[in-house]
Amino acid sequence: MASSSEDQRVQWASEASQCLICMRHIDDPRLCPQCSKLFCYSCIRDWLQKAELESGNPACPNCRCPCGIDNFVKILEGSPLYPSKPIDNDTSKSDQFDASSTMLDSGKIQQHLEKILLETQGLFNETDRRVSEELEKQRALVKQTKDNLIKTINVMVQQELKDIHQQFHAKTGEINAWADILTKKLDKHQFALLSVKATVGQNSPQELVTKQSEIERSCTQVIEGLKTICLNVKPPCFKSNLIPEPSTWKFIVNKYSSVRRTNEVQYSELVTDDIGSVWRLEVHPSGFEDAKNTSLSIFLQLYNGIVGNYHYSIELLGSSRNHRYEDEAFFELRRGWGQNHFIDLKSLQESFLENDALELTFSVRALNLIDKYEKMKKRADLLTTEVDQLNKLAHPDCLTEVITVRNVVDAIKSSNCLYSDILNDDIGGRWRIQIYPGGNAECKGQFLSIFIELCSGIANKYDFTVAILHQNDKKVVKKSLEYCIQPSLPFGWKSFLGREELINNGYIQKDSLSIRLTIKPPNATQKLIYFRQYHDQTFGNMYPQRKESVASNDCKPTTSQEPLESRLRKTSISFVKNLFTKSPSTDQQ
């Protein structure tokens, strides 16, 4: 029992003389008023300062009670609570005590380490089991998702195949119906033809002379009837939800005989497909290159739109039959694809010319739905770019500058105002930015304040955008407003950005802030009006000086006055040129 109590006393003395932060002998001890634990003064001071910076709530590292460095009690040397320093003693008793203490401590350390090792191994095994289960769940989920998707696609494909089979049976039924109709007509004419044959075979030559006109009339009727027999069935075309519908147009070439002699290229009107690409048909009446004077040459041309692979068809319509060509090709802008030898000129004149004109249909589509969606996305991107350009024309900037403000840290501490350089817009105004890194008025010490000042110019309504730049685009802080600003009366934001966010989130680089200022009139018309106001004001200020000069000299302006008017005229011309063609200024990071 004595040995056990002695061990506890030794352990307590050892723990009481060690700082819980640095785990060393306590230097200049401080006591927590709540849990009565001792710490080094420097350790607890650094701990509380770090906790205040990170969370704003300094607390004791042992009991977590909120407190400051002033709450900790200083323990004077000689006090019973003052931790005793370890004393080195060379006596055998001390050596014995140290040896036994060392053996005792080493045994406890071994047990402690073995316990930690067992806990770590148990946690590892548990984590290994949990990770394996999660991976199996994810594998099963991926397989199930894949199977469900394949099942859905199979259902769609089966439905698509069913629809195509129904279309096939419908078209086959239509052909069979026509077969019955045409068979009955042929049987009727065959019966009449057999009757004529029987008449010719059963009568003598003398009798045939008398029946000649009747037999000829019967044969003529059979011939006329056979000519009227034709299969009036549309070309086979199946509709599928998996293949996009083509865009189809018609083109007629009139006065073919005259254009064939000159071989002048015939172009169709510009037509637009369902994606937004513009097409036209190019026809060479007497052939192109090696097909000249032998064949009709036809090409399809992508006039404007999305470059890529397309499926296209060109069909020449005739009274008895059609001549068709279809293919897939990679279309580039203003380059035609088709056939030099589309059809020979002799066949064209015999079967397809009607009233000295030929009629063509042409169609184009994307290869499949995926290809169509990709082309539509490209088209949407182009339209977005065009809209952005139109917006720039509709809302033209008159000033876009990136300025760098320095000495920010000192201004935060002293709440001083920092001014940018004077910035000139392209319609005669002069601007500058006022920045209060430490805040302005009631926002001092809480926010960054930014104001815009019209140093000289005419009071008008503008759209203002101020952005504090950051290396990470997602952290750029941008604010906009519309305001009719007056000269020398700054206007802006008192609480543009919080002080802590400004200091801690990396906006200040090398004691500097980078700010982008954009100023623009409400629209292009207003910008022109503002420019006219500035021009009239400037010219009006100069005109009285000129009148005084004329009155005093009673003569024409001297040559010394001409440079002034010349400068005014050149200034006006320069402003007009730059009104809508101002290039954006480069960032001055």
C-alpha positions as CSV (number, residue, x, y, z in Angstrom):
1,M,0.0,0.0,0.0
2,A,2.8,2.4,0.9
3,S,4.5,1.6,-2.4
4,S,1.3,2.3,-4.3
5,S,0.7,5.7,-2.6
6,E,4.3,6.6,-3.2
7,D,4.0,5.9,-6.9
8,Q,0.9,8.1,-7.1
9,R,2.6,10.9,-5.3
10,V,5.6,10.7,-7.7
11,Q,3.3,10.7,-10.7
12,W,1.3,13.7,-9.4
13,A,4.4,15.6,-8.7
14,S,5.8,14.9,-12.2
15,E,2.5,16.0,-13.8
16,A,2.2,19.1,-11.6
17,S,5.7,20.3,-12.6
18,Q,5.0,19.9,-16.4
19,C,3.3,22.5,-18.6
20,L,0.4,21.0,-20.5
21,I,1.3,22.9,-23.7
22,C,5.1,22.4,-24.1
23,M,5.3,19.3,-21.8
24,R,8.4,20.7,-20.1
25,H,9.2,22.0,-16.6
26,I,7.0,25.1,-16.0
27,D,8.8,28.4,-16.3
28,D,7.1,31.5,-14.7
29,P,3.9,29.5,-13.8
30,R,0.4,30.8,-14.4
31,L,-2.7,29.0,-12.9
32,C,-6.1,28.7,-14.5
33,P,-8.8,30.0,-12.1
34,Q,-11.3,27.3,-13.2
35,C,-9.3,24.0,-13.5
36,S,-6.2,25.0,-11.4
37,K,-3.8,23.7,-14.1
38,L,-0.4,25.3,-14.4
39,F,1.2,26.6,-17.6
40,C,4.3,28.5,-18.6
41,Y,3.5,32.2,-19.0
42,S,4.9,32.4,-22.6
43,C,3.0,29.2,-23.6
44,I,-0.4,30.3,-22.3
45,R,0.1,33.8,-23.7
46,D,0.9,32.5,-27.2
47,W,-2.0,30.0,-27.0
48,L,-4.6,32.6,-26.1
49,Q,-3.3,35.0,-28.8
50,K,-3.5,32.3,-31.5
51,A,-7.0,31.3,-30.3
52,E,-8.2,35.0,-30.5
53,L,-6.9,35.4,-34.1
54,E,-8.4,32.1,-35.3
55,S,-11.8,32.1,-33.6
56,G,-12.0,35.2,-31.6
57,N,-12.7,33.2,-28.4
58,P,-9.6,32.6,-26.3
59,A,-10.0,29.8,-23.8
60,C,-8.0,27.5,-21.4
61,P,-6.5,24.6,-23.3
62,N,-7.5,22.2,-20.5
63,C,-11.1,23.1,-19.4
64,R,-12.0,25.3,-22.4
65,C,-13.5,28.0,-20.2
66,P,-13.3,31.5,-21.9
67,C,-10.6,33.7,-20.3
68,G,-7.8,36.1,-21.1
69,I,-4.2,36.2,-20.1
70,D,-5.1,38.6,-17.2
71,N,-7.4,36.0,-15.7
72,F,-4.5,33.5,-15.1
73,V,-3.0,33.7,-11.6
74,K,0.8,34.2,-11.3
75,I,2.4,31.8,-8.8
76,L,5.2,33.4,-6.8
77,E,8.4,31.4,-6.1
78,G,8.3,29.9,-2.6
79,S,4.5,29.4,-2.7
80,P,3.4,25.8,-2.0
81,L,1.9,25.7,-5.5
82,Y,5.2,26.7,-7.1
83,P,6.5,23.6,-9.0
84,S,9.7,22.2,-7.6
85,K,12.6,21.7,-10.0
86,P,14.1,18.2,-10.2
87,I,17.1,17.9,-7.9
88,D,20.1,15.8,-8.9
89,N,21.5,13.7,-6.0
90,D,24.4,11.3,-6.2
91,T,23.6,9.3,-3.1
92,S,22.9,5.7,-3.5
93,K,19.4,6.2,-2.1
94,S,18.7,8.8,-4.7
95,D,20.1,6.5,-7.4
96,Q,18.0,3.7,-6.1
97,F,14.9,5.9,-6.2
98,D,15.8,7.2,-9.7
99,A,16.4,3.7,-10.9
100,S,13.1,2.4,-9.5
101,S,11.3,5.5,-10.8
102,T,12.8,5.0,-14.3
103,M,11.8,1.3,-14.3
104,L,8.4,2.2,-13.1
105,D,8.0,5.0,-15.8
106,S,9.4,2.7,-18.5
107,G,6.9,0.0,-17.6
108,K,4.0,2.4,-17.7
109,I,5.2,4.0,-20.9
110,Q,5.3,0.5,-22.5
111,Q,1.8,-0.3,-21.3
112,H,0.6,3.1,-22.5
113,L,2.2,2.6,-26.0
114,E,0.8,-1.0,-26.3
115,K,-2.7,0.4,-25.4
116,I,-2.4,3.1,-28.0
117,L,-1.1,0.6,-30.5
118,L,-4.1,-1.7,-29.9
119,E,-6.5,1.3,-30.3
120,T,-4.8,2.4,-33.5
121,Q,-4.9,-1.2,-34.9
122,G,-8.6,-1.5,-34.0
123,L,-9.4,1.9,-35.7
124,F,-7.4,0.8,-38.8
125,N,-9.4,-2.5,-39.0
126,E,-12.7,-0.7,-38.6
127,T,-11.7,1.9,-41.2
128,D,-10.6,-0.9,-43.6
129,R,-13.9,-2.7,-43.2
130,R,-15.9,0.5,-43.7
131,V,-14.0,1.5,-46.8
132,S,-14.4,-2.0,-48.3
133,E,-18.2,-1.8,-47.7
134,E,-18.4,1.7,-49.2
135,L,-16.4,0.5,-52.3
136,E,-18.7,-2.5,-52.7
137,K,-21.8,-0.2,-52.4
138,Q,-20.4,2.2,-55.0
139,R,-19.6,-0.7,-57.4
140,A,-23.1,-2.1,-57.0
141,L,-24.5,1.4,-57.5
142,V,-22.5,2.0,-60.7
143,K,-23.6,-1.4,-62.1
144,Q,-27.2,-0.7,-61.3
145,T,-27.0,2.7,-62.9
146,K,-25.5,1.2,-66.0
147,D,-28.1,-1.5,-66.2
148,N,-30.9,1.0,-65.8
149,L,-29.5,3.2,-68.5
150,I,-29.1,0.2,-70.9
151,K,-32.6,-0.9,-70.0
152,T,-34.0,2.5,-70.9
153,I,-32.0,2.7,-74.1
154,N,-33.2,-0.8,-75.0
155,V,-36.8,0.2,-74.5
156,M,-36.3,3.3,-76.7
157,V,-34.5,1.2,-79.4
158,Q,-37.2,-1.5,-79.3
159,Q,-39.9,1.2,-79.6
160,E,-38.0,2.8,-82.5
161,L,-37.6,-0.6,-84.2
162,K,-41.3,-1.2,-83.7
163,D,-42.2,2.2,-85.3
164,I,-39.9,1.5,-88.3
165,H,-41.5,-2.0,-88.8
166,Q,-44.9,-0.3,-88.7
167,Q,-43.8,2.2,-91.4
168,F,-42.3,-0.7,-93.4
169,H,-45.6,-2.6,-93.3
170,A,-47.6,0.5,-94.2
171,K,-45.4,1.2,-97.2
172,T,-45.4,-2.5,-98.2
173,G,-49.2,-2.5,-97.9
174,E,-49.4,0.6,-100.2
175,I,-47.2,-1.1,-102.8
176,N,-49.4,-4.2,-102.6
177,A,-52.5,-2.1,-103.1
178,W,-50.9,-0.6,-106.1
179,A,-50.0,-4.0,-107.4
180,D,-53.6,-5.1,-107.2
181,I,-54.7,-2.0,-109.1
182,L,-52.1,-2.2,-111.8
183,T,-52.6,-6.0,-112.2
184,K,-56.3,-5.4,-112.9
185,K,-55.5,-2.8,-115.5
186,L,-52.9,-5.0,-117.1
187,D,-55.4,-7.9,-117.2
188,K,-57.9,-5.7,-118.9
189,H,-55.4,-4.6,-121.6
190,Q,-54.2,-8.2,-121.9
191,F,-57.7,-9.4,-122.6
192,A,-58.1,-6.8,-125.3
193,L,-54.7,-7.7,-126.8
194,L,-55.7,-11.4,-126.8
195,S,-59.0,-10.5,-128.6
196,V,-57.0,-8.7,-131.3
197,K,-54.6,-11.6,-131.7
198,A,-57.5,-14.0,-132.0
199,T,-59.1,-11.9,-134.7
200,V,-55.9,-11.7,-136.7
201,G,-55.3,-15.5,-136.3
202,Q,-58.8,-16.6,-137.2
203,N,-59.5,-14.4,-140.3
204,S,-58.1,-14.8,-143.8
205,P,-56.1,-12.0,-145.4
206,Q,-59.1,-10.9,-147.4
207,E,-61.2,-10.6,-144.3
208,L,-58.4,-8.8,-142.4
209,V,-58.5,-6.1,-145.1
210,T,-62.0,-5.2,-144.1
211,K,-61.3,-5.4,-140.4
212,Q,-58.0,-3.4,-140.6
213,S,-59.3,-0.2,-139.2
214,E,-61.0,-1.9,-136.3
215,I,-57.9,-3.9,-135.4
216,E,-55.7,-0.7,-135.6
217,R,-58.2,1.1,-133.4
218,S,-58.1,-1.7,-130.8
219,C,-54.3,-1.7,-130.7
220,T,-54.2,2.1,-130.4
221,Q,-56.6,1.9,-127.4
222,V,-54.3,-0.7,-125.8
223,I,-51.2,1.4,-126.4
224,E,-52.8,4.5,-124.9
225,G,-54.1,2.6,-121.9
226,L,-50.6,1.1,-121.3
227,K,-49.1,4.5,-121.4
228,T,-51.3,5.7,-118.5
229,I,-50.3,2.9,-116.3
230,C,-47.6,4.1,-113.8
231,L,-46.7,3.5,-110.1
232,N,-47.5,6.7,-108.3
233,V,-45.6,5.9,-105.0
234,K,-43.5,8.4,-103.1
235,P,-39.8,7.5,-102.6
236,P,-39.3,5.3,-99.5
237,C,-38.5,7.5,-96.5
238,F,-38.6,6.3,-92.9
239,K,-38.8,8.6,-89.9
240,S,-36.8,7.9,-86.8
241,N,-36.6,9.7,-83.5
242,L,-32.9,8.8,-83.3
243,I,-32.0,10.5,-86.6
244,P,-32.7,14.2,-87.0
245,E,-35.2,15.3,-89.7
246,P,-33.5,17.0,-92.7
247,S,-34.2,20.6,-93.8
248,T,-35.4,20.5,-97.4
249,W,-35.7,23.3,-100.0
250,K,-36.7,23.6,-103.7
251,F,-34.8,25.3,-106.5
252,I,-36.0,25.9,-110.1
253,V,-33.6,26.8,-112.9
254,N,-35.6,28.7,-115.6
255,K,-34.6,29.4,-119.3
256,Y,-32.2,26.5,-119.2
257,S,-31.4,26.7,-122.9
258,S,-30.0,30.2,-122.7
259,V,-28.1,29.7,-119.4
260,R,-26.6,26.4,-120.9
261,R,-25.1,28.4,-123.8
262,T,-23.3,30.8,-121.4
263,N,-22.8,28.2,-118.6
264,E,-23.4,30.9,-116.1
265,V,-23.5,29.5,-112.6
266,Q,-27.0,29.5,-111.1
267,Y,-27.3,30.0,-107.3
268,S,-30.3,29.3,-105.2
269,E,-31.5,31.7,-102.6
270,L,-29.8,31.6,-99.2
271,V,-31.7,29.2,-96.9
272,T,-31.3,28.4,-93.2
273,D,-31.5,25.0,-91.6
274,D,-32.9,24.2,-88.1
275,I,-29.4,24.7,-86.5
276,G,-28.9,28.2,-88.0
277,S,-26.4,27.4,-90.7
278,V,-27.0,29.1,-94.1
279,W,-26.9,27.1,-97.4
280,R,-27.2,27.5,-101.1
281,L,-27.2,25.3,-104.2
282,E,-24.7,25.9,-107.0
283,V,-25.7,24.6,-110.5
284,H,-23.4,24.6,-113.5
285,P,-25.9,24.2,-116.5
286,S,-23.2,23.0,-118.9
287,G,-20.9,21.2,-116.5
288,F,-17.9,22.1,-114.4
289,E,-14.2,21.3,-115.3
290,D,-14.0,17.8,-116.8
291,A,-17.8,17.6,-117.1
292,K,-18.2,20.6,-119.4
293,N,-20.6,20.1,-122.3
294,T,-21.3,16.6,-121.2
295,S,-23.0,16.7,-117.8
296,L,-24.9,18.8,-115.4
297,S,-22.8,19.7,-112.3
298,I,-24.5,20.5,-108.9
299,F,-22.9,21.4,-105.6
300,L,-24.2,22.2,-102.2
301,Q,-22.4,25.0,-100.4
302,L,-22.2,26.0,-96.7
303,Y,-22.5,29.8,-97.0
304,N,-22.3,30.6,-93.3
305,G,-22.7,28.6,-90.1
306,I,-21.1,25.6,-88.2
307,V,-18.3,23.8,-90.1
308,G,-18.5,20.0,-89.8
309,N,-19.9,16.7,-91.2
310,Y,-23.4,16.8,-92.7
311,H,-25.6,14.3,-94.6
312,Y,-27.0,15.9,-97.7
313,S,-29.1,14.9,-100.8
314,I,-29.8,16.5,-104.2
315,E,-32.8,15.3,-106.3
316,L,-33.7,16.2,-109.8
317,L,-37.5,15.9,-110.4
318,G,-38.9,14.5,-113.6
319,S,-42.4,13.6,-114.9
320,S,-41.8,9.9,-114.9
321,R,-38.8,9.4,-112.5
322,N,-36.4,11.3,-110.2
323,H,-32.7,11.4,-110.2
324,R,-31.2,11.4,-106.7
325,Y,-27.7,11.7,-105.2
326,E,-26.9,11.7,-101.4
327,D,-23.7,11.5,-99.4
328,E,-22.0,12.6,-96.2
329,A,-19.1,15.1,-96.3
330,F,-17.2,17.6,-94.2
331,F,-18.4,21.1,-95.2
332,E,-16.2,24.2,-95.0
333,L,-17.4,27.7,-95.5
334,R,-18.0,28.8,-99.1
335,R,-16.9,25.4,-100.5
336,G,-19.3,23.2,-102.5
337,W,-19.8,19.5,-102.3
338,G,-21.7,17.4,-104.9
339,Q,-21.0,15.9,-108.3
340,N,-19.4,17.1,-111.5
341,H,-21.2,14.4,-113.5
342,F,-24.6,14.7,-111.7
343,I,-26.5,13.6,-114.9
344,D,-25.6,13.7,-118.6
345,L,-27.1,16.5,-120.6
346,K,-28.9,14.2,-123.1
347,S,-30.8,12.4,-120.3
348,L,-31.6,15.7,-118.7
349,Q,-33.2,17.1,-121.9
350,E,-35.1,13.9,-122.6
351,S,-36.6,13.2,-119.2
352,F,-36.3,16.2,-116.8
353,L,-36.7,19.4,-118.7
354,E,-40.2,20.8,-118.6
355,N,-41.1,24.2,-120.2
356,D,-37.3,24.8,-120.5
357,A,-36.9,24.5,-116.8
358,L,-35.5,22.0,-114.4
359,E,-36.7,21.5,-110.8
360,L,-34.4,20.5,-107.9
361,T,-34.9,19.7,-104.2
362,F,-32.0,19.5,-101.8
363,S,-31.8,18.7,-98.1
364,V,-29.2,18.7,-95.3
365,R,-29.1,17.3,-91.8
366,A,-26.7,16.5,-89.0
367,L,-25.4,12.9,-88.9
368,N,-27.2,12.0,-85.7
369,L,-28.8,13.6,-82.6
370,I,-25.5,13.8,-80.7
371,D,-23.9,15.5,-83.7
372,K,-26.8,17.9,-84.0
373,Y,-26.7,18.8,-80.3
374,E,-22.9,19.6,-80.6
375,K,-23.6,21.8,-83.6
376,M,-26.4,23.5,-81.7
377,K,-24.1,24.2,-78.8
378,K,-21.5,25.7,-81.1
379,R,-24.2,27.8,-82.6
380,A,-25.4,28.9,-79.2
381,D,-21.8,29.9,-78.3
382,L,-21.6,32.0,-81.5
383,L,-24.9,33.7,-80.7
384,T,-23.7,34.5,-77.2
385,T,-20.6,36.1,-78.6
386,E,-22.8,38.2,-81.0
387,V,-25.1,39.2,-78.2
388,D,-22.0,40.3,-76.1
389,Q,-20.8,42.4,-79.1
390,L,-24.3,44.0,-79.5
391,N,-24.4,44.7,-75.8
392,K,-21.1,46.5,-76.1
393,L,-22.5,48.6,-78.9
394,A,-25.7,49.3,-77.0
395,H,-23.8,50.1,-73.8
396,P,-20.5,51.5,-74.9
397,D,-17.8,52.0,-72.3
398,C,-16.3,55.5,-72.1
399,L,-13.8,54.6,-69.5
400,T,-12.3,51.2,-68.4
401,E,-9.1,51.4,-66.3
402,V,-7.3,49.2,-63.8
403,I,-5.6,51.3,-61.1
404,T,-3.1,50.3,-58.4
405,V,-3.5,51.9,-55.0
406,R,-0.4,51.7,-52.7
407,N,0.3,52.3,-49.0
408,V,-2.9,50.5,-48.0
409,V,-1.7,49.1,-44.7
410,D,-0.8,52.6,-43.3
411,A,-4.1,54.0,-44.6
412,I,-6.0,51.2,-42.8
413,K,-4.4,52.1,-39.5
414,S,-4.8,55.9,-39.9
415,S,-8.1,55.9,-41.8
416,N,-6.6,58.2,-44.4
417,C,-8.0,58.7,-47.9
418,L,-6.1,57.5,-50.9
419,Y,-6.6,59.1,-54.3
420,S,-6.1,57.5,-57.8
421,D,-4.6,59.4,-60.7
422,I,-6.9,61.5,-62.9
423,L,-8.6,59.3,-65.5
424,N,-9.9,60.8,-68.8
425,D,-12.8,59.2,-70.6
426,D,-13.4,59.5,-74.3
427,I,-16.1,62.2,-74.2
428,G,-14.3,64.8,-72.2
429,G,-14.8,63.9,-68.5
430,R,-12.1,63.6,-65.9
431,W,-12.5,61.2,-63.0
432,R,-10.7,59.8,-60.0
433,I,-11.4,57.3,-57.2
434,Q,-11.3,58.0,-53.5
435,I,-10.4,54.9,-51.4
436,Y,-10.7,54.8,-47.6
437,P,-9.0,51.4,-46.7
438,G,-9.9,52.0,-43.0
439,G,-13.5,53.2,-43.7
440,N,-15.2,56.5,-43.8
441,A,-17.5,58.3,-41.4
442,E,-19.6,55.8,-39.3
443,C,-17.9,52.9,-41.1
444,K,-14.4,53.6,-39.8
445,G,-12.6,50.5,-38.6
446,Q,-15.3,48.2,-40.1
447,F,-15.4,48.5,-43.9
448,L,-13.4,49.6,-47.0
449,S,-15.1,52.7,-48.5
450,I,-14.8,53.6,-52.2
451,F,-16.2,56.8,-53.9
452,I,-16.2,58.0,-57.5
453,E,-15.6,61.7,-58.2
454,L,-16.2,63.6,-61.4
455,C,-13.4,66.2,-61.3
456,S,-14.5,68.1,-64.3
457,G,-17.2,67.5,-66.9
458,I,-21.0,67.7,-67.3
459,A,-23.4,66.2,-64.8
460,N,-25.1,63.2,-66.5
461,K,-26.3,59.7,-65.7
462,Y,-23.8,56.9,-65.9
463,D,-23.5,53.2,-65.1
464,F,-20.5,52.7,-62.7
465,T,-18.8,49.4,-61.9
466,V,-16.0,49.0,-59.4
467,A,-14.2,45.7,-58.9
468,I,-11.5,44.9,-56.4
469,L,-9.3,42.3,-58.2
470,H,-8.0,39.1,-56.7
471,Q,-5.7,36.3,-57.9
472,N,-8.7,34.0,-57.6
473,D,-11.4,35.2,-60.0
474,K,-14.1,33.8,-57.7
475,K,-13.0,36.2,-55.0
476,V,-13.3,39.3,-57.1
477,V,-15.7,41.8,-55.4
478,K,-17.7,43.8,-57.9
479,K,-20.4,46.3,-57.3
480,S,-22.4,48.4,-59.8
481,L,-24.8,51.4,-59.6
482,E,-26.5,53.9,-61.9
483,Y,-26.3,57.5,-60.8
484,C,-26.5,61.1,-62.1
485,I,-23.2,62.3,-60.7
486,Q,-22.4,66.0,-60.2
487,P,-18.9,67.5,-60.5
488,S,-16.8,67.5,-57.3
489,L,-19.5,65.6,-55.4
490,P,-18.2,62.0,-54.8
491,F,-20.6,59.2,-54.7
492,G,-20.1,55.5,-53.9
493,W,-20.1,52.8,-51.2
494,K,-19.3,53.4,-47.6
495,S,-19.4,49.6,-46.8
496,F,-17.8,48.2,-50.0
497,L,-15.9,45.4,-48.3
498,G,-15.5,44.3,-44.7
499,R,-12.2,45.2,-43.0
500,E,-11.4,41.6,-41.8
501,E,-12.1,40.2,-45.3
502,L,-9.9,42.8,-46.9
503,I,-7.0,42.1,-44.6
504,N,-7.2,38.3,-44.3
505,N,-8.4,37.1,-47.8
506,G,-5.4,38.2,-49.9
507,Y,-6.7,41.3,-51.6
508,I,-3.7,43.3,-50.4
509,Q,-0.6,42.3,-52.4
510,K,2.7,44.1,-51.6
511,D,0.8,46.8,-49.7
512,S,-1.3,47.5,-52.8
513,L,-4.9,47.1,-54.0
514,S,-5.8,46.6,-57.7
515,I,-9.2,48.2,-58.7
516,R,-10.9,48.2,-62.0
517,L,-13.2,51.1,-62.8
518,T,-15.7,51.0,-65.7
519,I,-17.9,54.0,-66.6
520,K,-20.5,54.0,-69.4
521,P,-23.5,56.0,-70.4
522,P,-26.9,54.1,-70.3
523,N,-26.7,53.5,-74.1
524,A,-25.0,54.5,-77.3
525,T,-27.5,57.3,-78.0
526,Q,-26.9,58.9,-74.6
527,K,-23.2,58.7,-75.2
528,L,-23.6,60.6,-78.4
529,I,-25.7,63.2,-76.6
530,Y,-23.1,63.5,-73.8
531,F,-20.3,64.0,-76.4
532,R,-22.4,66.7,-78.1
533,Q,-22.9,68.5,-74.8
534,Y,-19.2,68.5,-74.0
535,H,-18.4,69.6,-77.6
536,D,-20.9,72.5,-77.3
537,Q,-19.6,73.5,-73.9
538,T,-15.9,73.5,-75.0
539,F,-16.7,75.4,-78.2
540,G,-18.9,77.9,-76.3
541,N,-16.1,78.6,-73.9
542,M,-13.8,79.4,-76.7
543,Y,-16.2,81.4,-78.8
544,P,-16.5,84.5,-76.5
545,Q,-12.7,84.9,-76.6
546,R,-12.8,84.9,-80.4
547,K,-15.6,87.6,-80.4
548,E,-13.5,89.8,-78.1
549,S,-10.5,89.4,-80.4
550,V,-12.5,90.3,-83.5
551,A,-14.1,93.3,-81.8
552,S,-10.7,94.7,-80.7
553,N,-8.9,94.2,-84.0
554,D,-11.9,94.8,-86.3
555,C,-10.4,92.3,-88.7
556,K,-10.3,88.6,-89.5
557,P,-8.7,86.3,-87.0
558,T,-4.9,86.4,-87.1
559,T,-2.8,83.3,-87.8
560,S,-2.1,83.1,-84.1
561,Q,-5.8,82.3,-83.5
562,E,-5.9,79.5,-86.2
563,P,-4.0,76.9,-84.2
564,L,-6.7,77.1,-81.5
565,E,-9.6,76.5,-83.9
566,S,-7.5,73.8,-85.6
567,R,-7.0,72.1,-82.3
568,L,-10.7,72.3,-81.5
569,R,-11.5,70.8,-84.9
570,K,-9.0,68.0,-84.5
571,T,-10.3,67.3,-81.0
572,S,-13.8,66.9,-82.2
573,I,-12.8,64.6,-85.0
574,S,-10.8,62.5,-82.7
575,F,-13.7,62.2,-80.2
576,V,-16.0,61.1,-83.0
577,K,-13.6,58.5,-84.3
578,N,-13.1,57.1,-80.8
579,L,-16.8,57.2,-79.8
580,F,-17.6,53.6,-80.7
581,T,-14.1,52.2,-81.4
582,K,-12.4,52.7,-78.1
583,S,-10.3,49.6,-77.4
584,P,-10.3,48.3,-73.8
585,S,-7.3,49.4,-71.8
586,T,-4.8,46.8,-70.7
587,D,-4.8,45.7,-67.0
588,Q,-2.1,47.5,-65.0
589,Q,-1.7,44.8,-62.3
